[in-house]
Amino acid sequence: MVCAVLTEPTLARALKTARTCAAHCDTFELRVDCLVAEERSKAGTFPQLLAGASVPSRVVLTIRSAAHGGSFHEGEVLRQKLFSRLLLQASECGYPFFALDIEEDFAPLELLEQAALSATTIIRSINDTDGMPADLSVRVTRLAKGTSATVRVAVTPRNSLELLQLCQLSRQLAGVPHSVQGLGDWGKPSRILAGRLGSILVFGTPAEVEELDLVYRYGSIDGSTAIYGVIGNPISHSRSPEYHNRRFAEDGLNAVYLPFRVDDIDLFFELARLLDIRGISVTIPHKEAVIRYLATADAAVRATGACNTVIRSPGEGDSSHYDGTNTDVAGFLQPLLSKLNRDSLDGFRATVVGAGGAARGIVFALLTAGASVLVVNRTPSRAEELVSTLAASAREREELVAGTLDSSGAQTAARFSDILVQTTSVGMHPNEGADPFPEYRFSGHEVVCDIIYTPERTAFLDRAAGAGCKTLTGRAMFDGQAAEQYRRFRALAER
Ligand code: ATR
């Protein structure tokens, strides 16, 4: 079950919000502590208001005290009185509350008895909006032993370790009705997989429940759903979850793709075993570190020292292993070749601007397809280093040389000007106007690519287009590598 948390200041606003997200959830949590004072005493009418508006009228009643991260400051005696009054009011309206959320250290007997009379379920909760208590596991175990209520844990993991511990905790609670979820971006996988890990309820803001439904198809995740994900740090900007989940939905596959913020790759792989993750997209800063987990690495990974796609090969027990590939390479080439209407770059001459991790994959891709390449970089030694690392990938008739990001480099680039690929961060939001290679004058016959996708059209691409060049945006390249990755994920999901 999915529960949308309503934190509006008035019942009318709460009702309006409930209407907008009703299609994406089964229940609502009314946070009475967030209502302005004069509205709180009427909050018992809310389930009836919902029913009148033909919206699901199952409501969890919560009055979170300031001590537990809420907005109720009037003390425990008044809180208990308000709870009692609202339970009564709702029953008198003929629409009792579905559940009552009270914290682990607050369970007045009269209130429990009153809730039982109206068949209102009890939820006992442990909340932490800033972190995750070190003694969480002990407290949860104690709470679960002492109550028949649903145990709710809503805490804020701050790293890979805490997310792993939270997922383990949910598994340990098998047999106890519970709802365990992590808040924030570290906790997001625990919300998407809450049901899969055994929770009977998952809570979210209206925007979160909408995303759970529309992007992650929460209601259709079950024990046999194949799990995929992207690892990176940060991760919240990643467009990959939207892309892969949409493709899975279009193909009618029982699979889901999650964003994992990861600061410790060893702990992530422990989580990957716990969750039985089948495929992993890898983004900054883990593309190099992930390689030591691979049993096999393809030529693109070996040459570039970077892996962006990990596939788990199923096997008996410990014999399962991970295979790594780098779809940035194929993902870059595919749209470029179709733009040129060719199936190879034999005889082409290209300039790559920048010599970082992204440039490495692109230089390898260009060489693999048959082009000669000039690498120009602000720090010339890095360009030279890249050239010497990839020298072995250049075939006999291919040239691979280093140059500088200045007027002399621009002169050399004029001789490597069939294709220009911009791989630095210059021109990326928030520095939209910046041009990494102003010394270079476009003749108009170049095909120009920029790996930046925010903004989609960079100043560099605009200048190229203005000179009459064909251009390829970072978005086309993102879609190219994502499509390549999806092809591999789909093959696994169909097994
Ligand atoms: P990535 O893995 O995304 O390629 P990276 O390895 O940090 O990231 O590489 C960043 C690239 O952008 C490098 O080529 C870097 O040039 P230096 O090697 O001289 O650092 C380039 N870059 C970043 N900021 C730049 C700037 N202001 N002007 C020119 N080049 C810049």
Boltz pocket constraint, residues with backbone or C-beta under 6 A from the ligand:
constraints:
  - pocket:
      binder: B
      contacts: [[A, 353], [A, 354], [A, 355], [A, 356], [A, 357], [A, 358], [A, 359], [A, 377], [A, 378], [A, 379], [A, 382], [A, 423], [A, 424], [A, 425], [A, 426], [A, 436]]
      max_distance: 6.0
